[in-house]
Amino acid sequence: MSILAPGLALLLLPAALVAQTAGPTPGGSRPGGCRGVNTESSSITGVWPGGKPVEFPSYPTVADVHKDSPAELAGMRRGDLIILQDGHDLVVDPPTQPSFAGDTVQLMVRRGDTEVPLTVVLGRWEPQSGEERVCVRVEPASSRS
C-alpha cells in the first residue's frame, strides 16, 4: 500500500466527521439501525515532522456475529473485514448520514483474499435483562405501508 492512501485519509477525515454531525437526519422517528455484530478496530499512530502525532484508523473486523441478527441473515462471519458501506470506504470516505432500523445497506467485506458483497437490512436495538441489548430484525423500510 502506498503512503498516499493514509495521507489522503487524514486529509478527508475531518470533513467526513463534520458531515456526520451536521444537519437533520432523514430517519424521522425510526431508531438507529444495527447489524448485530461486535467489531474490533485499531489504529496506527505516526508522527508528522515537527512532532505532531497523527492517527490512521483501520477497518473494523467482525469479532462476533449475534445469533438471528441481520448480519447473520446476510451471511456475515467472524473475521470479516468491513471495507465499504454503500460504496463508501469506511476509512477514507465513511458514510456521512446515519442509518436507521429498516434501512438496507450494501456492505463489502474482505474474507481472506476475497471481497464478498453483503446486503443487510438493519435491525433495531431491543433491551434485554440488565443493560444488555440485542439487535432484532425488522422489515425493510421500503416494504412498510
Residue pairs with C-beta under 8 A, 6 or more apart in sequence:
5 92
6 46
6 56
8 92
9 56
9 57
9 91
9 92
10 54
10 56
12 92
12 93
13 57
16 93
16 94
16 96
19 96
20 94
20 95
20 96
20 97
20 98
25 97
25 98
25 100
26 97
26 100
27 98
27 100
27 103
30 100
30 101
30 102
30 141
31 100
31 101
31 124
31 125
32 98
32 99
32 100
32 101
32 124
32 125
33 98
33 99
33 100
33 101
33 102
33 103
33 105
33 122
33 123
33 124
34 69
34 70
34 101
34 122
34 123
34 124
34 125
34 135
35 69
35 70
35 71
35 76
35 120
35 122
35 123
35 135
36 65
36 66
36 69
36 70
36 71
36 72
36 123
36 134
36 135
37 62
37 63
37 64
37 65
37 66
37 69
37 71
37 76
38 62
38 63
38 64
38 66
39 60
39 61
39 62
39 63
39 82
40 60
40 61
40 63
41 57
41 58
41 59
41 60
41 61
42 58
43 55
43 56
43 57
43 58
44 55
44 56
44 58
45 53
45 54
45 55
45 56
46 53
46 54
46 56
47 53
47 54
48 54
56 91
57 91
58 91
59 81
59 82
59 83
59 90
59 91
59 110
60 81
60 82
60 90
61 79
61 80
61 81
61 82
62 71
62 76
62 77
62 78
62 79
62 80
62 81
62 82
62 109
63 78
64 78
65 71
65 72
65 76
65 77
65 78
66 72
66 134
66 135
68 136
68 137
69 123
69 134
69 135
69 136
69 137
70 120
70 121
70 122
70 123
70 135
70 137
71 120
71 135
73 120
73 121
73 137
74 107
74 118
74 119
74 120
74 121
75 116
75 118
76 107
76 109
76 118
76 120
77 111
79 111
80 109
80 110
80 111
80 116
81 109
81 110
81 111
82 90
82 107
82 108
82 109
83 89
83 90
83 108
83 109
83 110
83 115
84 90
84 106
84 107
84 108
85 94
85 95
85 105
85 106
85 107
86 95
86 105
86 106
87 106
88 94
88 95
99 105
99 122
100 122
100 141
101 122
101 123
101 124
101 138
102 121
102 122
102 138
102 139
102 140
102 141
102 144
103 121
103 122
103 140
103 141
104 119
104 120
104 121
104 122
104 140
104 141
104 142
105 119
105 120
105 122
106 117
106 118
106 119
107 117
107 118
107 119
107 120
108 115
108 116
108 117
108 118
109 115
109 116
109 118
110 116
121 137
121 138
121 139
121 140
122 138
123 135
123 136
123 137
123 138
124 135
124 136
124 138
125 133
125 134
125 135
125 136
126 133
126 134
126 135
126 136
127 133
128 134
